[in-house]
Amino acid sequence: MSDDRVRGFPAFGAAGRFARSWWGRAWVRAMEDTALDLRQLKKGRRYAAAGLVGSITVSPGRIAAVVDDADGGPYRTQLELAELSEADWTRFFDRVASRAGHLAALLDRDMPHDLVEAAADAGVDLLPGIGDLEPECDCPGWELPCRHAAALSFQASWLLDADPFVLLLMRGKGEREIREELESRTAPREPEFAAADRTPGELPDLTRFRPSGAPSIPAAPGVPAEAFALLAANASGRAQALLAGQPWPGRRHDAVRLAADFPAAAGRLGEGSGFERAVAAWRWGGPDGLEVSETPWTPPKAVLAAARAALADVTEEEPRFERNHCTVGQVQLRLDRRGRWHPYRLEGDVWWPAGAPESDPGLLLG
């Protein structure tokens, strides 16, 4: 067993705050949706903010602490969450290792929506749902959760904000073994046999090969002709990615790309404003546009300082930076990992992709 299977965290002390990350809020929502007495949740939030929760210990399937109470205690409190099976972990590792963006985000202490969705597609639920968090406390209260377990759960969401590996530890594996497993899956593999007596002939030069175009396929009963064109184009894209040694994106990314390339088929590939925003992000910025639409990350401080200096030349309004997001009035710029800024405009209370990316953020405010 890895020696990082048990982690201890010092008490937060008084700190009135809410979960900031989407996965931290999902944790809180799972507890709130299960609760039978909302008064206990309100008391638990007050206890968490007042710093009545002691140091927290996280281990596979369990998060525990001692919670103080003016009416008695302290009380030993814990929350239990089912560990993933080894088969579940194998499917999770396969999904994360198959996409460099997922791996980079996780190691940067991010948990992108599409990583969780990809795991769910493989039958692995990372985040708890209704009834998945099982509270236990030695207080005399009968509520589930009691105010002490609720306080612990709120503070647990703060831990998750800073480090999603806390959630993965509760699901059964520590950060070190997760890193080692992912590194072993992404490292170059040695050939399984010597090539001395099995030297293949030279491959033809494929660098100049280009498909001659989608074949003309008549419609089949109940299947429109454009569906065949979409499938042929998708197969061509997969083939070219394999020739270039590029990883193929997950199912959702594939659907977004196809919807962007074939607007007539968009309705059959996905629905909802979230999918529409993803398609718009792909049309403006391709895979990088989709990633900055859904996955925040932390750029180097020097990069943000250069952006601040560039914006000072074109606007008197003070820009607000939050990780790779820079907001100036009704415009938000999002930095991708290749150093380009993608513009967004506020529509209602939602930021929508609004143009092609630029390396100089000042050009997007001119």
C-alpha positions, 0 to 999 in steps of 0.5 A: 500500500502506498504511504500516501493513502492517509493524508492529514490536514490542519484545522481551517479555523474561522473562515466564512467561505463557499466551495469555489470549484465546480467539483467542490460544489458538486460535493456539497450538492450531493450532501444537500440533496440527501439531507432530510433536515435543512436546519442541520445544514444551516447549522453545519455551515455555521459550524464550518465557518466558525472553525469548530471542525478540527484537523481532517484525516482523509483515507480510502473511503473515509474522511474524518474529524473531531467537531466541537459543539457548544452544546456538548462534544467534541464529537467524532464525525466521519463521511464514508464514500464507496471506493472504486473497484480495480476494474473501475480504476483501470477504465479511469486510467485508460481514459485519462492517459488517452488524452494529454489535456486530461492528464495535464489538467489533473496534475495541475490540480484541475478536474475538467468537466469533460474528464468527469464525463469521460470517466462516466462514459466508461462507467466510473462515477468520480463525484458522489451523487444523492445518497453516496455520502454516508455520515456517521457521528457519535453525537446524540442527534438522529439526523442524517447528516447531523450538524457535525457531519454537515460541517465536516462536509462543507470543509471537505469541499474546501479541501477539494477546491485546492486538490481534487486528489483528495476526492481520488484518495477517498475513492481508493488511491493516493496521488503517488500511485495515481501518478505512477500508474499514469506515467507507466501508461504514457511512457514510450514502450519498448518493442516486445521482440528483437527486429533483427530477423523481422526487418519490415520493408520500407513504408510508402511516403504518406506525407503528401497523401490527401484523401480525394474527397468523400465518396458519393454514397446514395441514401439508404432507407431511413438514413439520409445521404448526409449521414454517410458523408459525415461518417466518411469525413469522420473516418478520414479525420481519424485516419489522418490523426493516426498517421500524424501520431495524434491522440483521438479525442473522447466521444464528447469532443468528437461530437463537438467537432462534428457539430462544428464541421457539419451544422446540419447534423448538430441537433443529432449530436448534442443539445443544450446551451452547454453543447452550443457553447462548446460548438461555438468555441470549437468553430472559433478556436478548434481544440484549443478553443474548446479546452479554454471554454471548459478547463481553467488552468494556472498560467505562469505569473510572467505571462499574466504580467505581460498580458496586464502590461499589454492591456494597460495600453488599450484600456483604462479599466482595471482587468480582473485576472482569475487563473487563465481568465481575464475580465475587462468590463463585458469582455473576457479573454481566456488564455490557451496553453499555446499562448493565445487569448480567446475573446468571450462576451457576456450574454445574459449571465453566461460567457460566450465565445466571440471571436478568433484568438490572438497572441496579443490580448490588446488586439481583442479590446481595440 
